[in-house]
Amino acid sequence: MKRRKTQEVPLGPLIVGGEHPIWVEAMGRKHPGDWKACLGEIDQAFSRGCEIFRVAVFDEEGIAGLREIRKKRQNLPLVADIHFTMQLAFQAIEVGVDAIRINPGTVPNQLVLERLIEFARDRGVVLRIGANAGSLPHVFRGKERSQALFESIAECVNLAEKKGMKYLILSAKSSSVEETVTVYRKLHENFSYPLHIGLTEAGSGLEGIVKSSVALGILLEEGIGDTLRVSLTSRSPVLEVEVGWEILKALGLRSRGVRIVSCPTCARVRGDVVSFVREFRKAIAPFEKALGLTIAIMGCEVNGPGEAREADFGLALSGGGKAVLFARGEVVAVVSQKEGIDRLASLVRERVKGEEKTT
């Protein structure tokens, strides 16, 4: 796939757009006024691969919390999500956020938007213009929704450009896969600014993961997207971070940690592959993100090592309670299934140590 080239926009220590990586964003669930709890969410999300964090700011307590968060995490790429009360956007900029996300449908009037654009422009703060199908400006609500989303974004972009604002990131989200894909294609065709992609109100669990993966997969395959967020109904931002990374890894756009290839199992299976995968995850948890390795765990000799020969390391279960350890398709050892996970994890640990010595 060919990634489309967009303008580069600085966001804290990151550069969004151009040939830079597609960054993974998460949104906090905690009120930023409870800044210690919010910091806990941030740390947890970043431990799983989050790279940009967005917080909803809707009162003065949130501004006070943002101030503490910025003091404690000075290099955190921080986005304040503001609706209706634009005075909070001015205050968030003064506190030191890297970007303000506004929704054209919740900005009270054009005059205050013009003032905000100028204020952000003069301080080098990014303006994230993010339209949402559920809160379109009244003037656009009679139109087909993907077109309405596009036009609401275009109107804001035109105003920002007139004011000389260069640091823009655009997003337009719907809960419909089709509408989301359509509007991002239009944004891609008409603007060179970085795009933040995502499916809004996707739902929870399997349904939300599948819908988000389909929408983001289509867009990313077409080279569209510079940052992403998987919006899931959950109590923590961790799952959306993990799903975002898995989408990027599946498309070969980013690599992080260990990628496990495991067979779906069938009547030929020679052991409990499900438990083997779960136990291996636990065994490598302390150093999982140290290397971008592919590990295969297969249920019989048919799938491994033959069909998993591209894996860096692998384990194939065989008869008589045995298991075959292999590396790049070559058999390393035949061990008992009981010691298979420990031996496989040891191979990964040795690779990590070897890499550390050379850096």
N, C-alpha and C positions, 0 to 999 in steps of 0.2 A: 504494500500500500504506500502511496505517496502522501506524506504529510503536507498540507497546505502551509505556506509561509505567511505569517501574520506580522504585524508591527510588534516590536518589543516594548513591553511595559514593565517598569520596575515595581515590585511588590515586596517591600521590606528587603530581606537579603536575597530574594529570588528575582529572576527575570521571567516574565510570562510572555509566551509567543516566540516568534522567530523559529530557531531550531532547538530551543530549550525543551527539556522534558515536559510531558503532560503531567501537571502537578495534581495531587490528590487533596481535596478539601473535605472538611467535616464541619458540622454545625453543632454547637453546644446545646445541651438540654437544660442546663442549670441557669438560673438568673445570675447575670454577671455581678449583681450586687452582692451575692454570696461568692466573693471572689476566690476564697479558698477552695470551695467545692468546684468552681469553674476551672481553677488551675489543676485540680485533680483530674477533671475530664480531659483537659488539654494534654497533660502528661500521659494519660492512658491512651489517648488517640494517637499521639506522636510515637508512642512505643510500638504501635501497630502499623506505622507508615504514613500517618497524616502529615501534610506539609503546609497547609493553609488552614487557619481556624477562623470560623465566623461565629459571632455572637449576636443574639437579638437584644437590641438596646431600646427600651421603651419608657424609661423613667430616669430620674436623677440618681437613684441608687445604682442603676446600671452604669452611669457615667463614672460615679465614684469607684465602682468595682473595676471598670476598665483602666482607671488610673493605676490601681494596685497591680492589675495583671500586667500592664506595660512595664511597671517598675521591676517586677519579678522576672519577666520574660522579654527582654529588650529586643532580641532577634527573632521573635515570633512573628511570622506573617499574619497580621491580625486584620480582620474585616468586621466592621460594625454594620449590622443590618437594621436599617431605620425605615419606619413607616409613619406617615401622618405628621408626627411632630418633628419638623425639620430642624428646629433649634437644637435638638439632641445631636444632629449630624455635625453642626458647627462645633459643639462641645467635644464630640468624639474626636474630631480632627485636632483640636487643641490638646487633647490628652495624648495623642500620638499614634492613632491607628494608621494602618497603611492603606486602607481602602474603605470607602463608604458604599454600601449597596443600597440603591434606591429602587423603588418600583414606580414606574410612570403612573400607575393607577392609584397610588396612595400619596402622591405629592399634591398638597393643597392648591397651589397655584404656580403659574410660570414665573412670577417675580421672585418668589423665594427660591425656586430652582435655579434661576440665573445667578442669584447671590451665592448659592451653595457651589455652583460650578466655579465661579470666580474665586471663592474662598479656598476650595480644594486645589484649583490650578496654581494659585500663588504659593501654596505650601507643598507642592509636589505629591499630593495625595491622589490615589487612583479613584475614579468614579466607576463603580460597577452598575451599569444600567440593566436591571433584571426585571423583565415583564413576566407576568403570571396570568395564565388563562382565567383564573378565578377572580382576578381583580383588575380587569382592563378599564382604562378611562372610558367614561360614558360615551364619548364621541365615537368610539370604535366598536361599541358593543353590538351594533346591528350587522356587522360584517362577519364573513367566514373567519373562524377563530385564528387559524394560522396567519392569515393576512392581517387581521387586527393586531396580533402580537407583533408582527413585523413592523407595521406602521407606527405602533406606539413606541417601539425602539427607535425607528428611523427619525421620528419627530424629536426625541431627546438628543440623538446624535447630532442632528443638524444644529440644534441650539448650542450644544457643547462645542461644536466646531466653530461656530460664529464667535464664541467666547475665547477661542484659542486653546481649548482644553485638548491635550494630546494623550493623556493617560486614561484611556477608556478600555473597559472590558465589558463585553455584551453577553446577555443570556436571555432566553425566552423559553419558558417552560410550560408544559401542559401535562396533564395526567394521561393523555392519550399518546401512545407510541407514534402513531401516524402523524398527528399534529406536531409533535415535538420534532420529528425528523424533517418534516416539511418546512417549518419555520427556520430551523438551523441551516438548511440548505439555502434558503433565501438570504439569511444573514451572511453566509459564506460567499454568496455570489455578489453581494452588494457592498460589503465592508471589509476592510483589511485589519480591523481591530481583533485582538484575541477573543476567543469565545469560551465562556464557561458553560459546559454542557451538563445536562441532567434531566431527569424525568421527575416532575413534582408530584407529590401525593401518590406515590407508587403503591403504597400499602405496606403490609408487614410480611415477614417471613418469606416463604417460597414465592408467593405471588409478586411481592415487591421486588425481590431479587431477579426473577425472570423478566419482568417488564423492564426494569432498569437495564439489565444486561442486553436485552434485545435492542432497545433504543440507542444505548451508548455504543453497542457493538457496531450497529449500522453506521453511525456517524463517524466513529473512529476509523472504521474500515475505509471510509471515503476521505480520510485525512482531515476531518473536521473536529476541532476541540483542542484547547490549550490548557484548561483546567477542568476537573470534573468533580461532581458530588453525587453519590448514590443516596437518594433521600428515602429512608426507610422509617416506618413507624416502630421505634424501639426506644428503650430507656437510656441507651448509651450510644455515642457516635462510633464506637469501635467497629460494629458490624459493617456499617456503611463504608468505613475505611478499608476493611478487609475485602469486601466485595469489589470496591473500586480497583484495588490492586490486582485482584484475580482477573478482572476484565482486561486490564492492561497487559498482564502477563500472558493471558490466553491469546492475545493478538500480537504478541511479540514486541510490544511497544515499550515496556519497562520490565526490568527483572529485579527481584528482591527476594532474598531468602531462598528457601528450598521449595522446589516444585515437585510434588509427588505425582507420579503416574502409577495408577493402580488399576487392575483389571476389574470388570463389573461382577466377576465370579459367575460360575455355572456349575453343572453337575460334575465337572472334572476337577473342581477345586480340591486341593490336598491339605487345606487347613483354614483357619479362621482369618481371612484376609482383612476383614473389617477391624478386628481387634489388633492385628499387626500394624495397620496404618495408624490407628489411634495411639498405640503404645510408642510407635516410632515418633509421632508428633511430640509426645511428652518427652521422649529421650533427647530430642534435639532442640527443645524450646530455648535453652539458654544461649544457643549460638545459631539459631535458625536464620537470622538475617545477615549473618557474617558473609555468606557466599551465595551466589546465584547458581545453585546446583539443581540438577534434575535427578530425582531418586525414583526407582521403579520398585514396586512391591506387587509381585504376581502370584497367582494362586496355583499355577502348575507349570510344567515344562514347555507347554505349547506357547504361552505368552512370554515367557522369560527363560533364558536371556535373549532368545531370537528376536521377538517383536519389540523388545525393550533395549535393543543394542545401542541406541543413542543416549541412554541414560548414563550419567557419570558413575553411579553405583546402583546396584539393585539386589533384590532378594527374590528368588523364585522357590516356592514350596514344592517339595517332591514327596514321593512315597516313603513309607517307613519312618515318618517323623523327621525327615531330613529337609534341608533347605540349601539352595545353591546361591552363594555370593558371587556377584559378577561386577566387572567394571568395563564400560564401553563394549559390552557383549562378550568379554572374555571371562571365563570362570576363574575366580580367585581362590575359592575354597568351598568345600561341602561341609556343612555344620548341622548340628541338631536344630530343630525349629525353636527349641527353648532358648538357645543362645543366639538365634538369628538376629533379633532386633539389636542386642548389645553389640554384636560384631558389625552390623551395618552402621550403627551410630558411631562406632569407633573409627570406621573408615572416613566418615564425614568429619569427625573431630580431628583426625590426622591431617586432612586436607586444610582445615581451618588453621591449624598450627603452622603448617607449611606456608600458607599464604601470609600469615602474620610475620614470619621470619623474613620474608622477602620485601616487606613494606616498611 
